[in-house]
Amino acid sequence: MTAGTERAVGVEHVLGPVSEIPAGEGRAYGVAGRQVAVFRLRDGTVRALDAVCPHRGGPLADGQIDADVVVCPLHAHVFELGTGVCRTGRSDVESYAVRVEEGQVVVSIP
């Protein structure tokens, strides 16, 4: 598979090795003109959301995560990792299909 391959869910982009994201943390990537935060959960699962909190531009990739949510490090707004829904009453963020293939993080951007 190559970067930019068309799929029904969007354009797929290879971001790099999953090993660059420590378990329990996130990393921000520039993808197709937007910032995407990819989170590697402790069980090895990966999730991807917009990397910028809509409240005041907080860096979501730097937030605390658990199995279900990320907490924005600036003002503690909580976003669901699987859907991007904000649990604290602010605007939601976009979530993206993401997977690991042959050790590489692959995200699909609509």
C-alpha positions as CSV (number, residue, x, y, z in Angstrom):
1,M,0.0,0.0,0.0
2,T,1.2,3.5,-0.8
3,A,0.5,6.9,0.6
4,G,-2.5,8.6,-1.1
5,T,-4.3,5.4,-2.1
6,E,-8.0,6.1,-2.8
7,R,-10.5,4.1,-0.6
8,A,-14.2,4.3,0.0
9,V,-13.5,6.0,3.4
10,G,-11.1,8.6,2.1
11,V,-7.5,9.0,1.0
12,E,-5.1,6.9,3.0
13,H,-1.8,8.4,4.3
14,V,1.1,6.4,5.7
15,L,2.4,8.5,8.7
16,G,5.3,6.4,9.8
17,P,6.2,3.7,12.2
18,V,3.8,3.0,15.1
19,S,6.9,2.6,17.3
20,E,7.4,6.4,17.2
21,I,4.3,6.7,19.4
22,P,4.9,5.4,22.9
23,A,2.1,3.3,24.4
24,G,-0.3,5.6,26.3
25,E,0.6,8.7,24.3
26,G,-0.2,10.7,21.2
27,R,1.7,12.4,18.4
28,A,0.5,15.1,16.0
29,Y,1.0,14.8,12.3
30,G,0.4,17.2,9.4
31,V,-1.9,15.3,7.0
32,A,-3.6,16.7,3.9
33,G,-3.5,20.3,5.2
34,R,-4.8,19.5,8.7
35,Q,-3.3,18.5,12.0
36,V,-4.2,14.9,13.1
37,A,-3.4,13.5,16.5
38,V,-2.7,9.7,16.6
39,F,-3.0,8.0,20.0
40,R,-1.5,4.6,20.8
41,L,-3.4,3.0,23.6
42,R,-1.7,0.7,26.1
43,D,-3.4,-2.3,24.5
44,G,-1.9,-1.4,21.1
45,T,-5.0,0.1,19.6
46,V,-4.6,3.3,17.7
47,R,-7.1,6.2,17.4
48,A,-7.0,9.4,15.4
49,L,-8.7,12.8,16.0
50,D,-8.2,16.4,15.0
51,A,-5.1,17.5,16.8
52,V,-6.4,21.0,17.9
53,C,-9.0,21.5,20.6
54,P,-11.7,23.8,19.2
55,H,-12.0,25.7,22.5
56,R,-8.6,27.5,22.5
57,G,-6.4,25.5,20.2
58,G,-5.0,23.2,22.8
59,P,-2.7,20.4,21.5
60,L,-4.8,17.3,21.9
61,A,-1.8,15.0,21.1
62,D,-0.3,16.2,24.4
63,G,-3.4,15.4,26.5
64,Q,-3.9,12.6,29.0
65,I,-5.6,9.5,27.5
66,D,-7.2,6.4,28.8
67,A,-9.0,3.6,26.8
68,D,-11.9,6.0,25.9
69,V,-11.0,9.7,26.0
70,V,-8.3,12.3,25.7
71,V,-8.3,15.4,28.0
72,C,-7.1,18.6,26.5
73,P,-4.0,19.8,28.4
74,L,-5.1,23.5,28.4
75,H,-8.6,23.6,29.8
76,A,-9.5,19.9,30.5
77,H,-12.1,19.4,27.8
78,V,-12.7,15.7,27.3
79,F,-13.1,14.1,23.8
80,E,-14.0,10.5,23.0
81,L,-11.2,8.8,21.1
82,G,-13.5,6.7,19.0
83,T,-15.9,9.4,17.9
84,G,-14.4,12.9,18.6
85,V,-17.5,13.8,20.7
86,C,-16.8,16.4,23.4
87,R,-18.1,15.2,26.8
88,T,-17.7,18.7,28.4
89,G,-20.1,20.7,26.2
90,R,-17.7,22.2,23.6
91,S,-17.6,21.5,19.9
92,D,-16.7,18.0,18.8
93,V,-13.6,17.2,16.8
94,E,-13.3,15.0,13.7
95,S,-12.3,11.4,14.2
96,Y,-10.5,9.5,11.5
97,A,-10.2,5.8,10.5
98,V,-6.7,4.7,11.5
99,R,-4.9,1.3,11.6
100,V,-1.4,-0.2,11.8
101,E,-0.3,-2.1,8.7
102,E,3.1,-3.8,8.6
103,G,4.2,-1.6,11.5
104,Q,3.1,1.7,9.8
105,V,0.4,4.0,11.0
106,V,-2.2,4.5,8.2
107,V,-4.9,7.2,8.5
108,S,-7.8,7.8,6.2
109,I,-8.8,11.4,5.5
110,P,-12.1,12.0,3.8
